[in-house]
Amino acid sequence: MTEDDVRNGKDSDGKSPPSADLDGDGMISEKEFKFLERRLNTTRKLAIGSFASLVAAAAYILGLMPPERMETLNGSTDIIFIVLGGVVATYMGAEAFITKRQNKSEY
């Protein structure tokens, strides 16, 4: 991606992201582009971290936790899995929605 692409609001595929122009002037400044990139990277890291925590918690519960402790933590583990799974599902759903919307706007 070149500097001209950034200034004209184009991403690596030549598409303009819908929420990148924050001040509404029709052009994406370097500051706006960096903000969008930082926001997307933060969201991606959150989803990856939640997924890794979900897998690590499942591995611990299935392999290392004694059965007596499982009964004690029964209610809280359900909530942990629902919340972490919800974070991952929300991220994946938002990515699919945005990609589908961008693909429709090309035609």
KOLLUM-814471 format. One record per atom (N, C-alpha, C, CB): atom name; x, y, z; residue in three letters. Coordinates in pm, 1 decimal. Glycine has a CB too. Layout:
% KOLLUM-814471
('CA', (X, Y, Z), 'ALA')
...
% end
This chain:
% KOLLUM-814471
('N', (84.5, -116.7, 0.0), 'MET')
('CA', (0.0, 0.0, 0.0), 'MET')
('C', (89.5, 123.6, 0.0), 'MET')
('CB', (-96.4, -0.5, 121.6), 'MET')
('N', (54.9, 216.9, -85.1), 'THR')
('CA', (135.2, 338.4, -97.7), 'THR')
('C', (75.5, 450.0, -12.7), 'THR')
('CB', (144.8, 382.4, -245.5), 'THR')
('N', (150.7, 558.2, 0.6), 'GLU')
('CA', (100.0, 673.7, 74.7), 'GLU')
('C', (-20.5, 735.4, 5.8), 'GLU')
('CB', (209.4, 778.4, 91.1), 'GLU')
('N', (-21.7, 734.1, -127.6), 'ASP')
('CA', (-136.0, 788.1, -200.5), 'ASP')
('C', (-262.9, 708.6, -171.6), 'ASP')
('CB', (-107.7, 788.6, -350.3), 'ASP')
('N', (-248.1, 575.5, -159.0), 'ASP')
('CA', (-363.3, 493.1, -125.0), 'ASP')
('C', (-418.2, 531.0, 11.9), 'ASP')
('CB', (-325.7, 344.8, -127.8), 'ASP')
('N', (-327.2, 554.2, 107.0), 'VAL')
('CA', (-369.3, 592.2, 241.4), 'VAL')
('C', (-439.6, 727.4, 237.9), 'VAL')
('CB', (-248.6, 596.7, 337.1), 'VAL')
('N', (-384.1, 822.3, 168.6), 'ARG')
('CA', (-442.4, 956.7, 163.7), 'ARG')
('C', (-576.6, 958.5, 90.2), 'ARG')
('CB', (-345.5, 1053.2, 96.1), 'ARG')
('N', (-593.2, 871.3, -7.4), 'ASN')
('CA', (-718.3, 866.3, -82.5), 'ASN')
('C', (-819.8, 769.3, -23.1), 'ASN')
('CB', (-690.3, 828.1, -225.0), 'ASN')
('N', (-786.1, 710.6, 91.8), 'GLY')
('CA', (-881.2, 624.3, 160.4), 'GLY')
('C', (-890.4, 484.1, 106.6), 'GLY')
('CB', (-1013.2, 684.6, 155.4), 'GLY')
('N', (-786.1, 433.1, 44.4), 'LYS')
('CA', (-788.9, 297.6, -10.3), 'LYS')
('C', (-712.4, 204.1, 83.0), 'LYS')
('CB', (-728.6, 294.0, -153.7), 'LYS')
('N', (-764.5, 83.9, 98.2), 'ASP')
('CA', (-688.4, -15.7, 171.4), 'ASP')
('C', (-611.9, -102.9, 72.9), 'ASP')
('CB', (-781.0, -101.5, 260.5), 'ASP')
('N', (-556.5, -214.8, 118.8), 'SER')
('CA', (-471.1, -295.6, 32.7), 'SER')
('C', (-545.8, -357.4, -84.8), 'SER')
('CB', (-406.7, -404.1, 113.2), 'SER')
('N', (-678.3, -371.5, -75.1), 'ASP')
('CA', (-757.6, -426.9, -184.8), 'ASP')
('C', (-812.8, -319.2, -277.0), 'ASP')
('CB', (-871.3, -509.3, -129.7), 'ASP')
('N', (-783.5, -192.8, -248.2), 'GLY')
('CA', (-835.0, -83.0, -328.9), 'GLY')
('C', (-974.0, -39.1, -287.9), 'GLY')
('CB', (-836.0, -122.0, -472.8), 'GLY')
('N', (-1023.8, -90.6, -175.0), 'LYS')
('CA', (-1156.7, -54.7, -126.3), 'LYS')
('C', (-1144.3, 51.3, -17.2), 'LYS')
('CB', (-1231.7, -179.6, -72.9), 'LYS')
('N', (-1245.8, 130.8, -3.0), 'SER')
('CA', (-1248.4, 230.4, 103.8), 'SER')
('C', (-1324.7, 173.9, 223.0), 'SER')
('CB', (-1312.9, 363.3, 54.8), 'SER')
('N', (-1259.2, 161.1, 338.8), 'PRO')
('CA', (-1332.6, 114.7, 455.9), 'PRO')
('C', (-1437.9, 217.0, 496.0), 'PRO')
('CB', (-1236.8, 87.7, 572.9), 'PRO')
('N', (-1559.4, 174.8, 528.7), 'PRO')
('CA', (-1667.4, 269.2, 553.1), 'PRO')
('C', (-1647.5, 359.3, 674.7), 'PRO')
('CB', (-1793.6, 194.9, 568.9), 'PRO')
('N', (-1578.4, 313.6, 778.3), 'SER')
('CA', (-1567.3, 392.8, 900.0), 'SER')
('C', (-1431.0, 459.2, 916.1), 'SER')
('CB', (-1595.1, 306.3, 1019.1), 'SER')
('N', (-1350.0, 461.7, 814.0), 'ALA')
('CA', (-1214.9, 515.9, 827.9), 'ALA')
('C', (-1212.3, 668.3, 825.6), 'ALA')
('CB', (-1126.6, 462.3, 717.9), 'ALA')
('N', (-1304.9, 731.7, 755.8), 'ASP')
('CA', (-1306.8, 877.8, 746.4), 'ASP')
('C', (-1382.0, 933.9, 866.1), 'ASP')
('CB', (-1372.2, 925.1, 612.8), 'ASP')
('N', (-1308.5, 968.0, 971.6), 'LEU')
('CA', (-1371.0, 1009.6, 1096.5), 'LEU')
('C', (-1424.7, 1152.0, 1093.0), 'LEU')
('CB', (-1273.1, 996.6, 1208.1), 'LEU')
('N', (-1357.7, 1242.3, 1021.4), 'ASP')
('CA', (-1402.2, 1381.4, 1021.5), 'ASP')
('C', (-1495.5, 1413.6, 904.6), 'ASP')
('CB', (-1282.3, 1473.4, 1017.5), 'ASP')
('N', (-1521.3, 1318.4, 815.3), 'GLY')
('CA', (-1618.3, 1335.2, 708.7), 'GLY')
('C', (-1575.0, 1426.3, 595.6), 'GLY')
('CB', (-1742.5, 1386.3, 765.0), 'GLY')
('N', (-1443.6, 1446.6, 578.5), 'ASP')
('CA', (-1397.8, 1534.8, 471.5), 'ASP')
('C', (-1377.9, 1462.8, 338.8), 'ASP')
('CB', (-1269.6, 1600.7, 512.0), 'ASP')
('N', (-1405.3, 1331.9, 335.5), 'GLY')
('CA', (-1393.0, 1256.0, 211.5), 'GLY')
('C', (-1255.7, 1198.0, 188.2), 'GLY')
('CB', (-1428.5, 1341.8, 97.2), 'GLY')
('N', (-1160.0, 1230.6, 273.2), 'MET')
('CA', (-1024.8, 1175.3, 260.6), 'MET')
('C', (-981.8, 1120.4, 395.8), 'MET')
('CB', (-923.6, 1283.3, 209.8), 'MET')
('N', (-900.4, 1019.6, 390.6), 'ILE')
('CA', (-852.1, 957.6, 512.8), 'ILE')
('C', (-710.3, 1005.7, 537.9), 'ILE')
('CB', (-858.0, 802.4, 503.9), 'ILE')
('N', (-693.1, 1074.1, 648.7), 'SER')
('CA', (-560.0, 1124.2, 682.7), 'SER')
('C', (-477.6, 1011.0, 743.5), 'SER')
('CB', (-569.2, 1244.6, 780.9), 'SER')
('N', (-350.3, 1035.9, 757.6), 'GLU')
('CA', (-260.9, 937.7, 817.6), 'GLU')
('C', (-304.5, 907.5, 961.7), 'GLU')
('CB', (-114.7, 988.6, 814.4), 'GLU')
('N', (-346.9, 1010.9, 1033.7), 'LYS')
('CA', (-391.7, 994.4, 1171.3), 'LYS')
('C', (-516.4, 906.6, 1178.1), 'LYS')
('CB', (-419.4, 1130.8, 1234.8), 'LYS')
('N', (-612.0, 928.7, 1088.6), 'GLU')
('CA', (-733.5, 847.9, 1084.7), 'GLU')
('C', (-702.9, 702.9, 1047.8), 'GLU')
('CB', (-833.2, 907.3, 985.4), 'GLU')
('N', (-610.8, 685.0, 953.7), 'PHE')
('CA', (-573.4, 550.1, 912.4), 'PHE')
('C', (-506.2, 475.3, 1027.0), 'PHE')
('CB', (-480.2, 555.2, 790.4), 'PHE')
('N', (-416.6, 541.9, 1097.5), 'LYS')
('CA', (-347.9, 478.6, 1211.0), 'LYS')
('C', (-447.1, 442.8, 1321.1), 'LYS')
('CB', (-238.4, 571.7, 1266.9), 'LYS')
('N', (-544.7, 532.6, 1343.9), 'PHE')
('CA', (-646.7, 505.4, 1445.1), 'PHE')
('C', (-728.4, 381.9, 1407.0), 'PHE')
('CB', (-739.4, 627.6, 1462.5), 'PHE')
('N', (-771.3, 373.1, 1282.4), 'LEU')
('CA', (-849.1, 258.0, 1236.2), 'LEU')
('C', (-766.9, 129.7, 1246.6), 'LEU')
('CB', (-896.2, 279.3, 1091.1), 'LEU')
('N', (-642.9, 137.1, 1205.5), 'GLU')
('CA', (-555.4, 19.8, 1211.2), 'GLU')
('C', (-533.9, -25.4, 1355.7), 'GLU')
('CB', (-420.1, 50.4, 1144.7), 'GLU')
('N', (-512.6, 68.9, 1446.2), 'ARG')
('CA', (-492.2, 35.6, 1587.5), 'ARG')
('C', (-619.7, -25.3, 1646.8), 'ARG')
('CB', (-450.4, 161.5, 1667.8), 'ARG')
('N', (-736.2, 29.0, 1609.4), 'ARG')
('CA', (-862.9, -23.5, 1660.0), 'ARG')
('C', (-885.5, -166.9, 1611.8), 'ARG')
('CB', (-979.7, 66.5, 1615.8), 'ARG')
('N', (-860.1, -192.9, 1484.1), 'LEU')
('CA', (-878.5, -328.0, 1431.1), 'LEU')
('C', (-781.1, -427.1, 1492.7), 'LEU')
('CB', (-862.6, -327.6, 1280.3), 'LEU')
('N', (-656.4, -384.8, 1513.7), 'ASN')
('CA', (-557.5, -472.9, 1576.1), 'ASN')
('C', (-594.7, -504.2, 1720.6), 'ASN')
('CB', (-418.4, -409.3, 1570.5), 'ASN')
('N', (-646.8, -406.3, 1793.2), 'THR')
('CA', (-688.7, -428.9, 1930.6), 'THR')
('C', (-803.3, -528.8, 1936.9), 'THR')
('CB', (-729.6, -297.6, 1996.0), 'THR')
('N', (-900.1, -514.5, 1848.3), 'THR')
('CA', (-1013.1, -606.5, 1844.6), 'THR')
('C', (-966.7, -748.1, 1811.2), 'THR')
('CB', (-1117.3, -559.2, 1742.5), 'THR')
('N', (-876.6, -759.0, 1715.1), 'ARG')
('CA', (-824.9, -890.2, 1677.2), 'ARG')
('C', (-748.5, -954.9, 1793.7), 'ARG')
('CB', (-733.4, -877.9, 1553.8), 'ARG')
('N', (-667.2, -877.3, 1864.5), 'LYS')
('CA', (-592.6, -931.3, 1978.4), 'LYS')
('C', (-686.0, -976.5, 2089.8), 'LYS')
('CB', (-494.5, -827.1, 2032.0), 'LYS')
('N', (-794.3, -902.0, 2111.0), 'LEU')
('CA', (-892.1, -940.0, 2211.8), 'LEU')
('C', (-956.3, -1073.7, 2177.1), 'LEU')
('CB', (-999.2, -831.8, 2225.8), 'LEU')
('N', (-993.4, -1092.9, 2052.9), 'ALA')
('CA', (-1055.5, -1218.6, 2010.2), 'ALA')
('C', (-955.9, -1334.1, 2018.5), 'ALA')
('CB', (-1109.7, -1205.7, 1866.7), 'ALA')
('N', (-832.2, -1311.3, 1978.1), 'ILE')
('CA', (-730.9, -1417.2, 1985.2), 'ILE')
('C', (-702.4, -1454.4, 2129.8), 'ILE')
('CB', (-601.0, -1373.1, 1915.5), 'ILE')
('N', (-691.7, -1354.5, 2216.5), 'GLY')
('CA', (-668.9, -1380.6, 2358.7), 'GLY')
('C', (-784.1, -1456.4, 2422.0), 'GLY')
('CB', (-646.9, -1250.6, 2432.7), 'GLY')
('N', (-906.5, -1421.3, 2386.2), 'SER')
('CA', (-1023.1, -1492.1, 2440.0), 'SER')
('C', (-1026.0, -1636.5, 2392.9), 'SER')
('CB', (-1152.5, -1421.4, 2399.1), 'SER')
('N', (-994.2, -1657.4, 2265.6), 'PHE')
('CA', (-992.4, -1793.7, 2213.2), 'PHE')
('C', (-883.5, -1877.0, 2280.8), 'PHE')
('CB', (-971.1, -1792.0, 2061.3), 'PHE')
('N', (-765.7, -1818.5, 2298.5), 'ALA')
('CA', (-656.9, -1890.0, 2365.7), 'ALA')
('C', (-694.0, -1922.5, 2510.0), 'ALA')
('CB', (-527.4, -1807.0, 2361.8), 'ALA')
('N', (-758.5, -1828.9, 2578.7), 'SER')
('CA', (-803.0, -1854.1, 2716.3), 'SER')
('C', (-907.6, -1963.8, 2720.7), 'SER')
('CB', (-859.0, -1726.5, 2779.0), 'SER')
('N', (-994.9, -1964.4, 2623.7), 'LEU')
('CA', (-1099.1, -2066.3, 2616.0), 'LEU')
('C', (-1037.9, -2204.9, 2598.1), 'LEU')
('CB', (-1195.9, -2035.7, 2500.8), 'LEU')
('N', (-941.6, -2216.3, 2508.3), 'VAL')
('CA', (-875.1, -2344.8, 2484.8), 'VAL')
('C', (-793.4, -2387.0, 2606.8), 'VAL')
('CB', (-784.3, -2336.5, 2360.7), 'VAL')
('N', (-721.6, -2292.9, 2667.8), 'ALA')
('CA', (-640.9, -2325.6, 2785.7), 'ALA')
('C', (-729.4, -2369.2, 2902.3), 'ALA')
('CB', (-554.9, -2204.9, 2827.1), 'ALA')
('N', (-841.9, -2300.5, 2922.1), 'ALA')
('CA', (-932.7, -2338.0, 3030.4), 'ALA')
('C', (-992.1, -2476.3, 3006.2), 'ALA')
('CB', (-1044.7, -2234.1, 3044.9), 'ALA')
('N', (-1028.6, -2505.2, 2883.1), 'ALA')
('CA', (-1083.6, -2637.1, 2851.2), 'ALA')
('C', (-979.3, -2746.8, 2873.2), 'ALA')
('CB', (-1133.9, -2640.4, 2706.0), 'ALA')
('N', (-855.8, -2720.3, 2830.7), 'ALA')
('CA', (-749.2, -2819.6, 2849.9), 'ALA')
('C', (-723.7, -2843.3, 2998.2), 'ALA')
('CB', (-619.4, -2774.0, 2780.6), 'ALA')
('N', (-724.7, -2736.6, 3076.9), 'TYR')
('CA', (-702.6, -2750.5, 3221.6), 'TYR')
('C', (-815.5, -2829.0, 3286.9), 'TYR')
('CB', (-689.9, -2612.3, 3287.8), 'TYR')
('N', (-937.3, -2794.2, 3251.8), 'ILE')
('CA', (-1052.4, -2860.4, 3314.1), 'ILE')
('C', (-1058.7, -3008.2, 3275.2), 'ILE')
('CB', (-1183.0, -2789.8, 3273.8), 'ILE')
('N', (-1032.5, -3037.1, 3148.2), 'LEU')
('CA', (-1042.6, -3176.0, 3103.4), 'LEU')
('C', (-924.9, -3262.3, 3147.5), 'LEU')
('CB', (-1053.7, -3180.2, 2953.7), 'LEU')
('N', (-807.6, -3202.2, 3165.9), 'GLY')
('CA', (-691.8, -3284.8, 3193.7), 'GLY')
('C', (-633.8, -3275.5, 3332.8), 'GLY')
('CB', (-588.8, -3252.2, 3100.0), 'GLY')
('N', (-638.0, -3161.1, 3394.5), 'LEU')
('CA', (-563.7, -3142.9, 3518.5), 'LEU')
('C', (-648.9, -3124.3, 3643.5), 'LEU')
('CB', (-475.2, -3027.0, 3504.2), 'LEU')
('N', (-770.5, -3081.4, 3629.7), 'MET')
('CA', (-852.5, -3047.6, 3746.1), 'MET')
('C', (-910.6, -3173.4, 3810.1), 'MET')
('CB', (-965.5, -2951.7, 3706.1), 'MET')
('N', (-896.1, -3184.9, 3942.1), 'PRO')
('CA', (-956.8, -3300.2, 4010.7), 'PRO')
('C', (-1109.8, -3290.3, 4009.3), 'PRO')
('CB', (-905.5, -3309.3, 4156.7), 'PRO')
('N', (-1179.2, -3403.5, 4010.1), 'PRO')
('CA', (-1326.6, -3403.3, 4001.5), 'PRO')
('C', (-1395.5, -3325.3, 4114.2), 'PRO')
('CB', (-1377.0, -3545.7, 4002.5), 'PRO')
('N', (-1337.4, -3325.5, 4234.6), 'GLU')
('CA', (-1399.1, -3252.7, 4345.7), 'GLU')
('C', (-1400.7, -3102.6, 4317.7), 'GLU')
('CB', (-1324.1, -3281.5, 4477.3), 'GLU')
('N', (-1294.8, -3055.1, 4258.0), 'ARG')
('CA', (-1285.3, -2911.4, 4226.9), 'ARG')
('C', (-1380.7, -2874.8, 4113.2), 'ARG')
('CB', (-1139.8, -2873.2, 4188.9), 'ARG')
('N', (-1402.8, -2968.2, 4020.5), 'MET')
('CA', (-1495.2, -2942.7, 3909.6), 'MET')
('C', (-1635.4, -2913.9, 3962.1), 'MET')
('CB', (-1498.2, -3062.6, 3812.9), 'MET')
('N', (-1677.9, -2989.1, 4062.7), 'GLU')
('CA', (-1810.5, -2968.2, 4119.6), 'GLU')
('C', (-1820.4, -2831.3, 4185.4), 'GLU')
('CB', (-1843.0, -3078.0, 4220.8), 'GLU')
('N', (-1713.4, -2786.3, 4247.4), 'THR')
('CA', (-1712.9, -2656.3, 4314.0), 'THR')
('C', (-1722.0, -2542.2, 4213.7), 'THR')
('CB', (-1587.5, -2641.0, 4398.9), 'THR')
('N', (-1652.5, -2552.4, 4102.8), 'LEU')
('CA', (-1646.1, -2445.2, 4003.1), 'LEU')
('C', (-1747.7, -2461.5, 3890.3), 'LEU')
('CB', (-1507.6, -2438.8, 3944.6), 'LEU')
('N', (-1844.5, -2549.0, 3906.0), 'ASN')
('CA', (-1938.1, -2581.2, 3799.7), 'ASN')
('C', (-2010.1, -2458.0, 3745.0), 'ASN')
('CB', (-2038.9, -2680.7, 3849.5), 'ASN')
('N', (-2064.3, -2373.6, 3829.1), 'GLY')
('CA', (-2139.8, -2256.3, 3783.3), 'GLY')
('C', (-2053.2, -2151.0, 3717.9), 'GLY')
('CB', (-2213.0, -2194.7, 3898.1), 'GLY')
('N', (-1935.6, -2127.0, 3772.3), 'SER')
('CA', (-1850.4, -2020.1, 3717.7), 'SER')
('C', (-1784.4, -2060.0, 3585.5), 'SER')
('CB', (-1742.6, -1982.4, 3819.1), 'SER')
('N', (-1755.4, -2186.4, 3566.2), 'THR')
('CA', (-1694.4, -2226.6, 3439.1), 'THR')
('C', (-1791.7, -2210.6, 3323.1), 'THR')
('CB', (-1646.0, -2371.3, 3446.6), 'THR')
('N', (-1920.2, -2233.7, 3350.6), 'ASP')
('CA', (-2019.9, -2212.2, 3245.5), 'ASP')
('C', (-2019.1, -2066.9, 3198.8), 'ASP')
('CB', (-2160.0, -2250.9, 3295.4), 'ASP')
('N', (-2015.3, -1975.5, 3293.2), 'ILE')
('CA', (-2015.4, -1833.1, 3260.4), 'ILE')
('C', (-1888.8, -1794.3, 3184.8), 'ILE')
('CB', (-2028.6, -1749.0, 3387.6), 'ILE')
('N', (-1775.4, -1847.3, 3227.4), 'ILE')
('CA', (-1648.1, -1815.8, 3159.9), 'ILE')
('C', (-1652.8, -1860.0, 3014.4), 'ILE')
('CB', (-1529.2, -1883.7, 3232.2), 'ILE')
('N', (-1700.2, -1982.7, 2990.6), 'PHE')
('CA', (-1706.2, -2032.2, 2853.0), 'PHE')
('C', (-1804.8, -1952.6, 2768.0), 'PHE')
('CB', (-1744.6, -2179.4, 2852.0), 'PHE')
('N', (-1916.6, -1914.1, 2825.4), 'ILE')
('CA', (-2016.2, -1836.4, 2750.0), 'ILE')
('C', (-1960.9, -1699.2, 2714.7), 'ILE')
('CB', (-2146.8, -1821.6, 2830.9), 'ILE')
('N', (-1896.7, -1632.3, 2809.9), 'VAL')
('CA', (-1844.4, -1497.6, 2785.4), 'VAL')
('C', (-1730.3, -1500.1, 2683.9), 'VAL')
('CB', (-1796.4, -1434.3, 2916.8), 'VAL')
('N', (-1633.5, -1587.9, 2703.4), 'LEU')
('CA', (-1520.5, -1593.6, 2610.2), 'LEU')
('C', (-1564.8, -1639.1, 2471.4), 'LEU')
('CB', (-1412.4, -1687.8, 2663.7), 'LEU')
('N', (-1654.9, -1733.8, 2465.3), 'GLY')
('CA', (-1708.8, -1776.0, 2335.8), 'GLY')
('C', (-1787.0, -1664.5, 2269.2), 'GLY')
('CB', (-1797.5, -1898.3, 2352.4), 'GLY')
('N', (-1857.4, -1584.6, 2348.0), 'GLY')
('CA', (-1930.7, -1470.6, 2293.6), 'GLY')
('C', (-1839.2, -1365.6, 2233.8), 'GLY')
('CB', (-2015.3, -1408.1, 2400.6), 'GLY')
('N', (-1725.6, -1341.2, 2298.3), 'VAL')
('CA', (-1629.0, -1244.6, 2244.5), 'VAL')
('C', (-1575.9, -1291.6, 2110.0), 'VAL')
('CB', (-1512.3, -1223.4, 2343.0), 'VAL')
('N', (-1538.0, -1418.3, 2102.9), 'VAL')
('CA', (-1485.8, -1473.3, 1977.7), 'VAL')
('C', (-1594.0, -1472.9, 1870.1), 'VAL')
('CB', (-1432.5, -1616.3, 1999.3), 'VAL')
('N', (-1716.0, -1513.8, 1904.3), 'ALA')
('CA', (-1824.8, -1517.7, 1806.1), 'ALA')
('C', (-1861.5, -1378.3, 1757.0), 'ALA')
('CB', (-1947.7, -1585.1, 1866.1), 'ALA')
('N', (-1860.0, -1279.9, 1845.6), 'THR')
('CA', (-1890.5, -1143.2, 1804.9), 'THR')
('C', (-1786.6, -1090.9, 1707.8), 'THR')
('CB', (-1899.0, -1051.8, 1926.3), 'THR')
('N', (-1659.9, -1116.7, 1735.9), 'TYR')
('CA', (-1553.3, -1072.4, 1646.0), 'TYR')
('C', (-1568.4, -1138.2, 1508.8), 'TYR')
('CB', (-1414.6, -1104.7, 1706.1), 'TYR')
('N', (-1588.5, -1268.9, 1507.3), 'MET')
('CA', (-1599.3, -1339.1, 1379.8), 'MET')
('C', (-1723.1, -1295.2, 1302.7), 'MET')
('CB', (-1602.6, -1489.9, 1402.5), 'MET')
('N', (-1833.8, -1273.6, 1372.7), 'GLY')
('CA', (-1954.9, -1227.2, 1307.1), 'GLY')
('C', (-1939.6, -1087.3, 1249.5), 'GLY')
('CB', (-2069.8, -1229.9, 1403.8), 'GLY')
('N', (-1874.9, -999.0, 1323.7), 'ALA')
('CA', (-1853.5, -862.4, 1274.0), 'ALA')
('C', (-1762.9, -861.9, 1151.9), 'ALA')
('CB', (-1793.3, -774.0, 1383.8), 'ALA')
('N', (-1658.3, -942.9, 1154.7), 'GLU')
('CA', (-1568.0, -952.1, 1039.2), 'GLU')
('C', (-1642.8, -1004.5, 916.6), 'GLU')
('CB', (-1447.6, -1043.7, 1071.5), 'GLU')
('N', (-1726.2, -1106.1, 935.4), 'ALA')
('CA', (-1802.5, -1161.4, 822.9), 'ALA')
('C', (-1902.4, -1059.4, 769.4), 'ALA')
('CB', (-1875.9, -1289.8, 865.5), 'ALA')
('N', (-1968.4, -985.4, 858.3), 'PHE')
('CA', (-2065.7, -884.7, 816.9), 'PHE')
('C', (-1998.6, -773.5, 737.2), 'PHE')
('CB', (-2137.4, -826.3, 938.9), 'PHE')
('N', (-1885.7, -725.5, 784.5), 'ILE')
('CA', (-1814.9, -616.7, 716.2), 'ILE')
('C', (-1763.4, -662.8, 580.5), 'ILE')
('CB', (-1698.1, -565.6, 802.4), 'ILE')
('N', (-1707.9, -783.0, 575.3), 'THR')
('CA', (-1656.9, -836.0, 449.6), 'THR')
('C', (-1770.6, -853.9, 349.3), 'THR')
('CB', (-1584.4, -969.5, 472.8), 'THR')
('N', (-1883.4, -904.7, 393.9), 'LYS')
('CA', (-1997.7, -924.8, 305.0), 'LYS')
('C', (-2050.4, -791.0, 255.6), 'LYS')
('CB', (-2109.2, -1003.0, 376.7), 'LYS')
('N', (-2056.1, -692.0, 342.4), 'ARG')
('CA', (-2105.6, -559.7, 303.6), 'ARG')
('C', (-2011.2, -492.9, 204.5), 'ARG')
('CB', (-2123.4, -470.7, 427.2), 'ARG')
('N', (-1880.4, -507.9, 223.1), 'GLN')
('CA', (-1784.2, -450.8, 129.9), 'GLN')
('C', (-1790.9, -519.6, -4.7), 'GLN')
('CB', (-1643.8, -460.1, 186.1), 'GLN')
('N', (-1810.4, -650.1, -6.0), 'ASN')
('CA', (-1820.0, -723.8, -132.0), 'ASN')
('C', (-1945.6, -684.4, -210.0), 'ASN')
('CB', (-1819.9, -874.7, -105.2), 'ASN')
('N', (-2056.1, -659.0, -140.4), 'LYS')
('CA', (-2179.8, -617.7, -207.3), 'LYS')
('C', (-2165.4, -479.3, -268.1), 'LYS')
('CB', (-2297.2, -619.6, -109.3), 'LYS')
('N', (-2088.8, -391.0, -203.1), 'SER')
('CA', (-2076.7, -254.1, -253.5), 'SER')
('C', (-1991.3, -246.3, -380.3), 'SER')
('CB', (-2017.0, -164.3, -145.9), 'SER')
('N', (-1918.4, -352.5, -410.3), 'GLU')
('CA', (-1836.7, -354.3, -531.3), 'GLU')
('C', (-1920.0, -378.0, -655.7), 'GLU')
('CB', (-1729.8, -460.5, -520.5), 'GLU')
('N', (-2034.8, -444.8, -642.0), 'TYR')
('CA', (-2114.1, -483.5, -758.6), 'TYR')
('C', (-2221.1, -385.4, -790.6), 'TYR')
('CB', (-2175.2, -616.4, -738.0), 'TYR')
% end
